[in-house]
């Protein structure tokens, strides 16, 4: 798959599930809400947010799809504040 990409086998996947459940319970108890966001966005968004100018040298190359340029998230940025 690639560097840093983890394959979760059954025992590890169960451990991950338990940790994630605990994490969610603690966050819910403190009033947080879950948000799921895409891993890819149009390059213009990253330029507008300033992420591209600051992180460009450490980001993957852009992808051209149907006359639009897309960019992988540079980190675990959830696309919201």
C-alpha positions, -999 to +999 in steps of 0.1 A: +000+000+000+026+025+010+046+041+039+024+049+068-007+031+055-018+006+081-035-027+075-057-034+105-059-072+110-087-086+132-071-082+167-057-048+158-090-037+143-108-047+175-083-027+195-087+003+172-125+000+175-124+000+213-101+030+214-122+050+189-154+041+209-137+054+241-125+086+223-160+092+209-177+087+243-153+111+260-158+138+233-196+134+233-196+137+271-178+171+267-203+183+241-184+177+209-200+164+177-186+142+150-178+155+115-168+134+085-151+153+056-135+143+023-098+136+019-096+155-014-108+190-023-104+215-052-070+231-051-086+266-050-099+258-015-064+250-002-052+283-017-080+303-002-074+288+033-036+294+030-028+257+035-013+254+000+011+284+004+023+271+037+024+234+031+028+230-007+064+217-005+052+188+018+020+180-001+014+154-027+011+165-063-023+177-075-047+157-096-065+169-127-100+155-129-126+167-155-109+201-160-106+207-122-075+205-101-078+186-068-055+182-038-052+157-010-055+171+025-021+181+037-029+167+072-059+158+093-075+191+086-113+185+090-124+213+067-141+232+094-136+253+125 
